[in-house]
Amino acid sequence: MISAVKLASLVSISPVGKSLALVLPQAKLARQPLPGCGTGTTMTTTATTTTSTKTSTTTMAIPTTTTTSATQPTGTKGVFAHYMVGSMTSAEAVTDVQDAMNAGFDGFALNTHTISASDTWNTNALNYLFAAAAGTNFKLFISFDMSWGLDVTQLAAFLAPYATQNAYYKVNGKAFVSTYTGGTISNSAWQTGFIQPLTSTYGITPYFVPNFDDFSGYPTGVFSSYPILSGVFSWESAWPSPGTTPANVSDSVDAAALQQAHAAGKVYMMPLSSYQFKYLGSGQDWYRIGEINLPQRMGQILELQPDFVEVITWNDAGESHYVGDFWQEQIAGSTIGDYADGFDHKGWLQIITPFIKAYKAGATSLSQITPPSTKPVGSLWYRTLLTSASCSSSIANYQSARDAVNFAVILPSTGYTIKVYSNNKLIGSVVGQKGLNYNSVLGLAVGGGQMLQVVDSSNNIVASATGTKNVLSQSTNATCNWNYEVVGLS
């Protein structure tokens, strides 16, 4: 697995496929990070890369009970985007499905936090999304948000009308079902309350891959405790554990979950995300390290080769890790728009799309990610407020952030130089390598002129990105906005 390294000023880039700098994380709308479910990130001053996908030779004891078959999935590895279901129009559903398809995603994991028939905004949105995906290769599956206290015995009846649709994602004919949390509910409760009625009453066999990282000791013991599982999905391992010092994301939980899943004949779905920022007051102001978390995490995924990947998220404006659109109906009545409106994150898709293609092709290092043409692609991102702003102390874990310009660039070959500017001054210059190059460059300064340039061997600028927002030393309003300005290369 990729070890953690300290964030440093950019002077050179490490060999592609090795981590060099710091990564920052993210989470979900209106949700606190799970206590005690961090990644156990450690700090080291050198970057090393080792593969950690060995199959265990031990046999796990499985209690006698009904199980859901977990035959290894066939065909292309699935990459999904976590999607927060909210009020929307049918046209917006079509836009989201088409944009995600164009970006290379296989489908959406539909985060559903209500199963009440009276919440017609929820059922309408689901119907719009399934209609938008009908007749395409884009698939959808339900991810029950158990943090909202959903009744396990009511899930099967809610799921059945969707799981029988052609647009519903299936593995070997079984309906893929996931969750956000639920690992404190017993195996027997899941079996008798959900699995059995879904099968006996509705004739639907689930392929159950929940997020159970709220299970005590996760992932150790999760498969012996839950023989109903077809696999597991992790959430918290997408970012470094919350803390007050810079830290890189660790893949130790993922490596353990993958090894234990395969030892039990099950599958593992690994999370990929950029960072988390939330500013809603009442204990909901927090930051989890972003910086270069997204490309570092990509390297870990390619090394570990999990069975599935889930990007967190497509549209969670509340926690700022969206990579697609979010709609105003979905954030109405909240102050989320105060820090999310006007901050487009689609520039990240320039690196996500080639990553998806590389992952599906079996690439095992960042050097094997290629741009879609002979032209470099990538993006830069930075916060528009310095960490020294007086309001920053109101944000939990603000101490872990650094004032930096971050970039990720995919090059078709060697022979390029990557230049980074802040306030129109050069703060870093790197000789690029073939594949995905990334770094976090200290020196973010007040003013405009945040730029990324890719220069060829003749000193011609072949691609560039320029931030549209100035960097401020102090907030000009009541919002301490640490959302990222993300700009793709053009």
C-alpha positions in Angstrom: 0.0 0.0 0.0 1.1 3.6 -0.5 2.6 5.1 2.6 1.8 8.6 3.8 4.2 11.4 3.2 4.4 14.9 4.6 3.2 17.8 2.5 6.1 19.9 1.3 6.8 22.7 -1.1 6.9 21.5 -4.7 10.4 21.2 -6.0 10.1 18.0 -8.0 7.6 15.3 -8.6 8.2 11.7 -7.5 8.0 8.9 -10.0 4.5 8.5 -11.3 2.7 6.0 -9.2 4.3 7.0 -5.9 2.8 9.5 -3.5 4.6 12.7 -2.9 2.4 15.1 -1.0 -0.7 15.4 1.1 -4.3 14.2 0.3 -7.5 15.7 1.6 -11.0 14.0 2.2 -14.8 14.3 2.0 -18.2 12.9 3.2 -22.0 13.1 2.8 -24.8 15.7 3.0 -25.9 16.5 6.6 -23.8 13.8 8.1 -21.2 13.7 10.8 -18.1 11.6 10.2 -18.5 8.1 11.8 -16.7 8.1 15.2 -13.9 5.5 15.4 -14.0 4.6 11.7 -10.9 6.3 10.5 -8.3 5.0 8.3 -5.4 4.7 10.8 -3.2 7.0 8.7 0.4 7.1 9.7 3.1 9.6 8.8 6.4 8.9 7.2 8.9 11.0 5.3 9.6 8.8 2.4 7.2 7.5 -0.3 7.2 3.8 -1.0 4.9 1.7 -3.1 4.1 -1.9 -2.4 1.4 -4.2 -3.6 -1.0 -5.5 -0.9 -3.4 -7.8 -2.7 -2.2 -11.2 -1.5 -5.0 -13.7 -1.0 -5.2 -15.0 2.6 -4.7 -18.7 3.1 -6.8 -18.8 6.3 -10.4 -20.0 6.3 -13.0 -17.8 8.1 -15.6 -19.6 10.2 -19.0 -19.0 8.8 -22.1 -19.6 11.0 -24.8 -21.8 9.5 -27.3 -19.5 8.0 -28.8 -18.4 4.7 -26.2 -16.6 2.6 -26.3 -14.5 -0.5 -24.1 -15.9 -3.3 -21.1 -13.8 -4.0 -19.6 -15.2 -7.2 -16.9 -12.9 -8.4 -18.5 -10.4 -10.9 -18.0 -11.1 -14.5 -17.1 -8.6 -17.2 -16.0 -5.0 -16.8 -15.3 -3.7 -13.4 -18.0 -1.3 -12.3 -17.4 2.3 -11.3 -20.2 4.2 -9.7 -20.9 7.6 -8.4 -22.6 8.1 -5.0 -25.7 10.1 -5.7 -27.7 12.0 -3.1 -31.4 11.7 -4.1 -33.2 14.9 -3.7 -35.9 17.1 -5.2 -35.4 17.5 -9.0 -37.0 17.6 -12.4 -37.1 15.0 -15.0 -34.9 17.2 -17.3 -32.3 17.4 -14.5 -32.3 13.6 -14.1 -31.6 13.3 -17.8 -28.7 15.7 -17.6 -27.1 13.9 -14.6 -27.4 10.5 -16.3 -26.0 11.7 -19.6 -23.2 13.6 -18.0 -22.2 10.7 -15.8 -22.3 8.3 -18.8 -20.1 10.7 -20.8 -17.6 10.8 -17.9 -17.3 7.0 -18.1 -19.4 6.0 -15.0 -21.3 2.7 -15.1 -24.1 4.0 -12.9 -25.3 5.8 -9.7 -25.5 4.5 -6.2 -28.7 6.2 -5.2 -28.5 7.3 -1.6 -32.0 7.0 -0.2 -32.6 8.2 3.3 -36.4 7.9 3.3 -38.7 5.1 2.2 -41.9 6.8 3.2 -44.6 6.9 0.5 -45.5 10.4 1.7 -42.1 11.7 0.6 -43.1 12.0 -3.0 -40.1 14.2 -3.8 -38.0 11.1 -3.2 -40.1 8.6 -5.3 -40.5 11.2 -8.0 -36.7 11.7 -8.2 -36.1 7.9 -8.3 -38.7 7.5 -11.1 -37.1 10.4 -13.1 -33.6 8.8 -12.8 -34.8 5.3 -13.7 -36.7 6.8 -16.7 -33.5 8.7 -17.8 -31.4 5.5 -17.6 -33.9 3.3 -19.4 -32.7 2.0 -22.7 -29.1 2.9 -21.9 -26.1 1.0 -20.5 -26.1 3.2 -17.5 -27.4 1.4 -14.4 -28.7 2.4 -11.0 -28.9 0.7 -7.6 -30.3 1.7 -4.2 -28.0 2.6 -1.3 -30.1 2.8 1.8 -28.9 5.5 4.2 -29.3 3.7 7.5 -27.9 6.6 9.4 -31.5 8.0 9.2 -32.9 5.1 11.2 -34.6 3.2 8.4 -36.6 0.2 9.4 -34.9 -2.9 7.9 -38.2 -4.7 7.7 -39.6 -2.1 5.3 -36.7 -2.0 2.8 -37.7 -5.0 0.7 -41.1 -3.6 -0.2 -39.5 -0.2 -1.1 -36.8 -1.8 -3.2 -38.8 -4.3 -5.2 -40.4 -2.0 -7.8 -37.0 -0.6 -8.7 -34.9 -3.8 -8.6 -37.1 -5.4 -11.3 -36.5 -2.6 -13.8 -34.0 -3.1 -16.7 -32.0 -0.1 -15.6 -31.3 -1.6 -12.1 -27.7 -2.8 -11.8 -27.4 -6.6 -11.4 -24.4 -8.9 -10.8 -24.9 -12.4 -12.2 -28.7 -11.7 -12.2 -28.8 -10.5 -8.6 -29.9 -7.0 -7.7 -27.0 -4.9 -6.3 -27.9 -3.3 -3.0 -25.7 -1.1 -0.8 -26.0 1.1 2.3 -24.5 3.9 4.2 -23.9 2.3 7.6 -25.9 -0.5 9.1 -23.1 -2.5 10.6 -24.7 -2.2 14.1 -27.7 -4.1 12.9 -27.3 -7.9 13.4 -26.9 -10.4 10.7 -30.2 -12.1 11.7 -32.1 -8.8 11.6 -30.8 -8.2 8.1 -31.5 -11.7 7.1 -35.1 -12.1 8.4 -36.0 -8.4 7.9 -34.6 -7.8 4.4 -33.0 -10.7 2.6 -35.6 -13.4 3.2 -38.7 -11.2 2.4 -37.0 -9.8 -0.7 -36.4 -13.3 -1.9 -39.6 -15.1 -0.8 -42.1 -12.3 -1.3 -40.7 -10.5 -4.3 -38.6 -13.2 -6.0 -35.5 -10.9 -5.9 -32.1 -12.2 -4.8 -29.9 -9.4 -3.6 -26.2 -8.9 -4.3 -25.7 -7.2 -0.9 -22.6 -5.0 -0.7 -23.2 -2.5 2.2 -21.0 0.1 3.9 -20.6 -1.5 7.3 -17.6 0.4 8.5 -19.6 1.3 11.6 -19.2 -2.4 12.6 -16.8 -2.6 15.6 -13.3 -3.5 14.4 -14.2 -3.2 10.7 -13.2 -4.9 8.5 -11.9 -7.6 10.8 -14.7 -10.1 11.5 -17.3 -8.5 9.3 -17.6 -11.5 7.0 -17.8 -14.1 9.8 -20.3 -11.9 11.6 -22.4 -11.3 8.4 -22.6 -14.4 6.2 -25.4 -12.7 4.3 -22.9 -10.3 2.7 -21.9 -10.6 -1.0 -19.2 -8.0 -0.2 -18.6 -4.7 1.5 -18.1 -1.1 0.6 -16.0 1.3 2.8 -16.8 4.9 3.3 -14.4 6.4 5.8 -11.3 5.1 4.1 -11.8 7.5 1.3 -9.9 10.2 3.3 -7.4 10.5 6.1 -8.8 10.3 9.6 -10.0 13.6 10.9 -7.1 15.4 12.7 -5.2 18.6 13.3 -2.1 17.8 11.3 -1.5 17.2 7.6 -1.8 13.5 6.7 -2.1 11.5 3.6 -4.8 9.0 3.0 -4.0 5.4 4.0 -5.2 2.3 2.1 -4.7 -0.1 5.1 -8.4 -0.5 5.7 -9.0 -1.2 2.0 -6.2 -3.7 1.7 -7.5 -5.6 4.7 -11.1 -5.5 3.5 -10.1 -6.6 0.1 -8.0 -9.5 1.4 -10.7 -10.6 3.8 -13.4 -10.3 1.2 -11.6 -12.5 -1.3 -10.6 -15.0 1.4 -14.4 -15.4 2.1 -15.3 -15.6 -1.6 -16.8 -12.1 -1.5 -16.1 -8.7 -3.2 -14.9 -5.3 -2.2 -16.0 -1.9 -3.4 -13.4 0.8 -2.7 -14.2 4.5 -2.3 -12.6 7.4 -4.2 -13.1 11.0 -3.2 -11.5 14.4 -3.1 -12.1 16.0 0.3 -14.8 17.1 2.7 -15.8 20.7 3.6 -19.0 21.5 5.4 -20.2 24.8 6.9 -23.6 24.6 8.3 -23.1 25.6 11.9 -24.4 23.7 15.0 -21.4 21.4 15.1 -21.4 20.9 11.3 -18.5 23.0 10.3 -15.6 20.7 9.4 -12.8 20.0 7.0 -11.1 16.7 6.0 -7.9 16.9 4.1 -8.3 17.3 0.3 -5.3 18.8 -1.5 -4.1 15.8 -3.6 -6.3 13.1 -1.9 -8.1 12.4 -5.2 -5.1 11.4 -7.4 -3.3 9.7 -4.5 -6.4 7.6 -4.0 -6.5 6.7 -7.6 -3.0 5.3 -7.3 -4.1 3.2 -4.3 -7.0 1.8 -6.3 -4.9 0.8 -9.3 -2.5 -1.0 -7.0 -5.1 -2.9 -5.0 -7.4 -3.7 -7.9 -10.7 -3.8 -6.0 -13.8 -5.4 -7.6 -15.8 -2.2 -7.7 -15.1 1.5 -7.2 -17.5 4.1 -5.9 -16.8 7.8 -6.3 -18.0 10.0 -3.4 -19.9 11.9 -4.7 -21.7 13.0 -7.9 -23.8 15.8 -6.2 -23.3 16.2 -2.5 -22.9 19.9 -2.3 -23.3 19.9 1.5 -19.9 18.2 1.9 -18.4 19.7 -1.2 -17.1 16.5 -2.8 -19.4 16.7 -5.8 -17.9 16.2 -9.3 -21.1 16.8 -11.2 -24.1 19.2 -11.0 -26.1 19.8 -7.9 -29.6 21.3 -8.3 -31.0 24.2 -6.3 -34.1 22.2 -5.4 -31.9 19.8 -3.5 -30.3 22.4 -1.3 -33.3 24.7 -0.8 -33.9 25.7 2.7 -30.3 25.3 3.7 -27.2 27.5 3.7 -25.3 25.1 1.5 -25.5 27.4 -1.4 -23.5 30.0 0.5 -20.4 28.0 0.0 -21.3 25.7 -3.0 -23.0 28.0 -5.5 -20.6 29.1 -8.2 -18.0 26.5 -7.3 -18.0 24.1 -10.2 -16.0 20.8 -9.7 -16.4 19.3 -13.2 -12.8 20.0 -13.9 -12.0 16.9 -11.8 -13.7 14.8 -14.5 -10.7 15.4 -16.7 -8.7 13.0 -14.5 -11.5 10.8 -13.4 -12.6 9.7 -16.9 -9.1 8.5 -17.9 -8.7 6.9 -14.5 -11.9 4.9 -15.0 -10.7 3.7 -18.4 -7.3 2.7 -16.9 -8.9 0.9 -14.0 -11.2 -1.1 -16.2 -8.2 -2.0 -18.5 -6.3 -3.5 -15.5 -3.7 -0.7 -15.1 -1.8 -1.0 -11.8 0.0 2.3 -11.7 -0.6 6.0 -12.4 2.0 5.9 -15.2 -0.5 3.7 -17.2 -3.2 6.4 -17.2 -3.4 8.0 -20.6 -5.2 11.1 -21.9 -8.0 10.6 -24.4 -5.9 12.1 -27.2 -2.4 13.4 -27.7 -3.1 16.5 -25.6 -2.6 16.7 -21.9 -5.6 16.8 -19.6 -6.0 17.6 -16.0 -7.0 20.3 -13.5 -5.9 22.7 -10.8 -7.7 23.4 -7.5 -7.3 25.7 -4.6 -9.2 27.3 -1.7 -10.1 31.0 -2.2 -9.5 31.8 1.5 -6.2 31.5 3.3 -6.0 29.3 6.3 -4.9 32.3 8.4 -8.3 33.9 8.1 -9.8 34.7 11.5 -12.9 32.6 10.8 -10.9 29.4 10.1 -10.8 28.4 13.7 -14.5 27.7 13.6 -13.9 24.8 11.2 -13.1 21.5 12.9 -9.6 20.2 11.9 -8.7 23.5 10.1 -5.1 23.0 11.3 -4.6 20.1 8.9 -5.0 22.4 5.8 -2.2 24.2 4.0 -2.3 27.1 1.6 -1.4 25.5 -1.7 -2.3 25.2 -5.3 -3.0 21.6 -6.2 -2.8 20.0 -9.6 -3.2 16.7 -11.5 -2.1 16.4 -15.1 -2.2 13.4 -17.4 0.6 13.5 -20.0 0.8 11.4 -23.1 4.6 11.2 -22.9 7.7 12.8 -21.4 9.0 16.1 -22.7 6.6 18.4 -20.8 7.1 20.9 -17.9 4.3 21.7 -15.5 4.3 25.2 -14.1 2.2 26.5 -11.2 1.4 30.1 -10.4 -0.3 32.1 -7.6 -0.9 35.8 -7.7 0.7 35.6 -11.2 4.0 34.5 -9.7 5.7 31.1 -10.5 5.7 29.0 -7.3 6.6 25.6 -8.8 8.0 24.0 -11.9 8.1 20.3 -12.5 9.4 18.0 -15.2 6.4 15.9 -16.2 6.4 12.1 -16.6 4.2 10.0 -18.8 0.8 9.3 -17.0 -0.8 11.0 -14.1 1.4 13.7 -12.4 0.1 15.4 -9.3 1.3 17.6 -6.4 0.3 20.2 -3.9 2.4 23.4 -4.2 2.8 25.6 -1.2 2.7 29.3 -1.8 -1.0 30.2 -2.4 -1.1 34.0 -2.2 -3.7 36.7 -1.9 -4.9 37.9 -5.3 -5.7 36.5 -8.7 -3.5 34.7 -11.2 -3.8 31.1 -9.9 -2.6 29.3 -13.0 -1.5 25.9 -14.3 0.5 25.6 -17.5 1.8 22.6 -19.4 4.7 23.6 -21.6 6.3 21.4 -24.3 10.0 21.0 -25.1 9.9 24.1 -27.3 8.5 26.2 -24.5 5.1 26.4 -26.1 2.1 26.4 -23.7 0.0 23.4 -24.9 -2.6 23.4 -22.1 -3.5 25.8 -19.3 -6.0 26.4 -16.6 -6.7 29.8 -14.8 -8.7 30.2 -11.7 -11.7 32.5 -11.9 -11.7 33.5 -8.2 -9.3 35.6 -6.2 -7.7 34.4 -3.0 -8.7 36.4 0.1 -7.0 36.9 3.4 -10.3 37.3 5.3 -13.9 36.3 4.6 -16.1 39.2 3.4 -19.3 37.6 4.8 -20.5 35.2 7.4 -19.4 32.2 5.5 -15.8 30.9 6.0 -15.7 29.3 2.6 -13.1 26.5 2.2 -14.7 25.1 -0.9 -12.3 24.4 -3.8 -12.1 26.4 -7.0 -11.6 23.6 -9.6 -10.6 24.4 -13.2 -9.9 21.9 -16.0 -7.2 22.3 -18.5 -8.0 23.8 -21.9 
